[in-house]
Amino acid sequence: MSAYEPSAVETQDVAEVGDVSPVETSAQVESCDVCIVGAGLAGINALFVASRYLSRDQKVILVDRRERVGGMWVDTYPYVRLHQPHPMFTAGNIKWTLGQKPSYLATKGEVLGHFEHCLNEIKRRVRVDEFFGWTLESHDETGGMVRITCRSAAGQVRVVEAKRLIKAVGLRVEPNEPLEFSSARVQSVSPDYCDMRGGDIGASDTPVWVVGGGKTGMDTAHALITEYPGREVNLVAGSGTMFASRDRFYPSGARRWWGGTRLNKVASEMSRRYDGTNETEVAKWFRAKYGTWLTPETGNFLLGVLSESENKTIAAGLNDVIMDHVVDAVDRNGATELVFRSGATKSIQPGSWVVNCTGYLVRRDQDHDYEPYVSRSGAVVSIQPRSATLHLTSFMGYFMTHLLFLDKIHDLPLYELDMQDLRAKSQTALPYAMFSLAQHNLSLISDSVPTKVFLDCGLDLERWYPLPRRLVGTTQFLLTHRREREHQRKTLDTVRERFDVRCGPLLDASR
Ligand SMILES: Cc1cc2nc3c(=O)[nH]c(=O)nc-3n(C[C@H](O)[C@H](O)[C@H](O)COP(=O)(O)OP(=O)(O)OC[C@H]3O[C@@H](n4cnc5c(N)ncnc54)[C@H](O)[C@@H]3O)c2cc1C
């Protein structure tokens, strides 16, 4: 555990720093014990953990270029619903105050409300100064301190000096723009700027083409079908998407005592089956036992969750499902046509709406540069997909911050995986490699942190189930995780060799 003295002088003006804009004359310098960049789910978990190690008079500076806490949820589409059980979408062990059943799908407003609640709860334990509207530009480590340079949209510069920096910048999810088309007769919109449940799209009765078969496509189709029964809604589903069936993982009511399958059980079975070469076979197994989908092909699995009833509603309400990728819409010979990657075309009604649901997670303009998950000095932790240590950024924010404060982050031979590169090389292998990674690293972590670290981890989806079932799971994990680690290590080594991706312990991987 670390305890430092707060800086005597916390704010001062100094001469101009670095390469600043012409409007800049001086940069404010602030000091703190920990600086966290990113106020999304990963950052708020890092903050929760930091607050457990710091005392009331120590200070955290929380930086985000958005204007409030919440990360990507701040500006994602308004009808988004949290597809996982909301109680486990939290910071550490902070409880929701919504008063809804665990199976309730939280809305965007409710998710943002919970972020606010988490921040307020954390502030009861440690001082948090919010630098919202500030973008991290650079950082460097000198003399045992990390110097962090941030800039506001107006060009002002602020410098933060911290003993530790946690960069929880996430997957760089940004609003999607409407697709650009040659046709002047289609109404191209993005869900992030056009709410399906009203406005011009609600007032019109022309057909809607939802482009993209992932989580956003499903939310959008569901919103349209339920809001406007009888309206023509079509889906262009790319290579198709598989979802984990909510009914199988999260049975509701009394069935939680005996029904469904614990996600952790499936994760360990999945990593037992996966050997780094057989992703197609494992995908088939997962799909048959736990998957749900509405497209005839199901190329992608991005850990999305969908219930059988949502799936049925969407399938019954769709007019046409096309397995292809839209490349343009054109007006020719008096008709309007969608043009697909395969070369095929489809005549559509002029005035049709085309909604860009092509996804947030795979845009090349959002690629991250490689950075190890922890710097050589151990003062900077970086949570992003190029050096992933666990399957989700929220878990990384939680566990990596514990390891940081326990001074163990350099001691464990954790594997890091370049998820961005692996996704580009094999979408099929990615989810199974991610679970092998998570099982391997959680096994190492569980051997080296106090039990309370796991007890306080409210992110654990195992909490869906009553305590006796969870205890069975914990006992199984404790009995088997060490001997399974060797298989997971071999699997990850095979993934590295086969796909030529960064995947291995930090020292091997980053030098
Ligand atoms: C449509 C959609 C629905 C989803 N639904 C679910 C769901 O139901 N359940 C689930 O578990 N996951 C869901 N996800 C995944 C979701 O991305 C994660 O759950 C989680 O919210 C990501 O948190 P994060 O902190 O890693 O990233 P983010 O939420 O993206 O937060 C990162 C923050 O870092 C800030 N930042 C980045 N770079 C800088 C910089 N240089 N300077 C300052 N600030 C910076 C960003 O502004 C951002 O606020 C969904 C994703 C999408 C796109």
PDBQT file of the ligand as one rigid body, heavy atoms in Angstrom, charges set to zero:
ROOT
HETATM    1  C1  LIG A 601     -23.230   0.951 -28.560  1.00  0.00    +0.000 C 
HETATM    2  C2  LIG A 601     -22.467   0.294 -27.471  1.00  0.00    +0.000 A 
HETATM    3  C3  LIG A 601     -23.145  -0.396 -26.455  1.00  0.00    +0.000 A 
HETATM    4  C4  LIG A 601     -22.444  -1.032 -25.447  1.00  0.00    +0.000 A 
HETATM    5  N1  LIG A 601     -23.124  -1.717 -24.506  1.00  0.00    +0.000 NA
HETATM    6  C5  LIG A 601     -22.435  -2.336 -23.512  1.00  0.00    +0.000 A 
HETATM    7  C6  LIG A 601     -23.110  -3.048 -22.489  1.00  0.00    +0.000 A 
HETATM    8  O1  LIG A 601     -24.319  -3.136 -22.472  1.00  0.00    +0.000 OA
HETATM    9  N2  LIG A 601     -22.381  -3.647 -21.525  1.00  0.00    +0.000 N 
HETATM   10  C7  LIG A 601     -21.026  -3.571 -21.527  1.00  0.00    +0.000 A 
HETATM   11  O2  LIG A 601     -20.396  -4.106 -20.622  1.00  0.00    +0.000 OA
HETATM   12  N3  LIG A 601     -20.373  -2.919 -22.488  1.00  0.00    +0.000 NA
HETATM   13  C8  LIG A 601     -21.031  -2.304 -23.464  1.00  0.00    +0.000 A 
HETATM   14  N4  LIG A 601     -20.357  -1.644 -24.434  1.00  0.00    +0.000 N 
HETATM   15  C9  LIG A 601     -18.892  -1.616 -24.393  1.00  0.00    +0.000 C 
HETATM   16  C10 LIG A 601     -18.411  -0.345 -23.694  1.00  0.00    +0.000 C 
HETATM   17  O3  LIG A 601     -17.539   0.269 -24.581  1.00  0.00    +0.000 OA
HETATM   18  C11 LIG A 601     -17.800  -0.681 -22.366  1.00  0.00    +0.000 C 
HETATM   19  O4  LIG A 601     -18.704  -1.313 -21.553  1.00  0.00    +0.000 OA
HETATM   20  C12 LIG A 601     -17.333   0.505 -21.531  1.00  0.00    +0.000 C 
HETATM   21  O5  LIG A 601     -18.359   1.452 -21.346  1.00  0.00    +0.000 OA
HETATM   22  C13 LIG A 601     -16.093   1.066 -22.087  1.00  0.00    +0.000 C 
HETATM   23  O6  LIG A 601     -15.501   1.821 -21.045  1.00  0.00    +0.000 OA
HETATM   24  P1  LIG A 601     -14.063   2.416 -21.193  1.00  0.00    +0.000 P 
HETATM   25  O7  LIG A 601     -13.828   3.206 -19.975  1.00  0.00    +0.000 OA
HETATM   26  O8  LIG A 601     -13.091   1.367 -21.559  1.00  0.00    +0.000 OA
HETATM   27  O9  LIG A 601     -14.104   3.361 -22.498  1.00  0.00    +0.000 OA
HETATM   28  P2  LIG A 601     -14.900   4.693 -22.770  1.00  0.00    +0.000 P 
HETATM   29  O10 LIG A 601     -16.276   4.627 -22.261  1.00  0.00    +0.000 OA
HETATM   30  O11 LIG A 601     -14.699   4.968 -24.214  1.00  0.00    +0.000 OA
HETATM   31  O12 LIG A 601     -14.122   5.789 -21.884  1.00  0.00    +0.000 OA
HETATM   32  C14 LIG A 601     -12.847   6.263 -22.225  1.00  0.00    +0.000 C 
HETATM   33  C15 LIG A 601     -12.814   7.741 -21.932  1.00  0.00    +0.000 C 
HETATM   34  O13 LIG A 601     -11.493   8.209 -22.178  1.00  0.00    +0.000 OA
HETATM   35  C16 LIG A 601     -11.577   9.500 -22.728  1.00  0.00    +0.000 C 
HETATM   36  N5  LIG A 601     -10.358   9.768 -23.473  1.00  0.00    +0.000 N 
HETATM   37  C17 LIG A 601      -9.834   9.037 -24.493  1.00  0.00    +0.000 A 
HETATM   38  N6  LIG A 601      -8.693   9.582 -24.923  1.00  0.00    +0.000 NA
HETATM   39  C18 LIG A 601      -8.503  10.686 -24.146  1.00  0.00    +0.000 A 
HETATM   40  C19 LIG A 601      -7.487  11.677 -24.102  1.00  0.00    +0.000 A 
HETATM   41  N7  LIG A 601      -6.422  11.643 -24.911  1.00  0.00    +0.000 N 
HETATM   42  N8  LIG A 601      -7.605  12.680 -23.195  1.00  0.00    +0.000 NA
HETATM   43  C20 LIG A 601      -8.661  12.737 -22.348  1.00  0.00    +0.000 A 
HETATM   44  N9  LIG A 601      -9.648  11.816 -22.349  1.00  0.00    +0.000 NA
HETATM   45  C21 LIG A 601      -9.556  10.806 -23.232  1.00  0.00    +0.000 A 
HETATM   46  C22 LIG A 601     -12.800   9.458 -23.619  1.00  0.00    +0.000 C 
HETATM   47  O14 LIG A 601     -13.343  10.752 -23.819  1.00  0.00    +0.000 OA
HETATM   48  C23 LIG A 601     -13.724   8.558 -22.825  1.00  0.00    +0.000 C 
HETATM   49  O15 LIG A 601     -14.636   9.317 -22.054  1.00  0.00    +0.000 OA
HETATM   50  C24 LIG A 601     -21.034  -0.993 -25.454  1.00  0.00    +0.000 A 
HETATM   51  C25 LIG A 601     -20.348  -0.308 -26.463  1.00  0.00    +0.000 A 
HETATM   52  C26 LIG A 601     -21.053   0.330 -27.459  1.00  0.00    +0.000 A 
HETATM   53  C27 LIG A 601     -20.299   1.066 -28.520  1.00  0.00    +0.000 C 
ENDROOT
TORSDOF 0
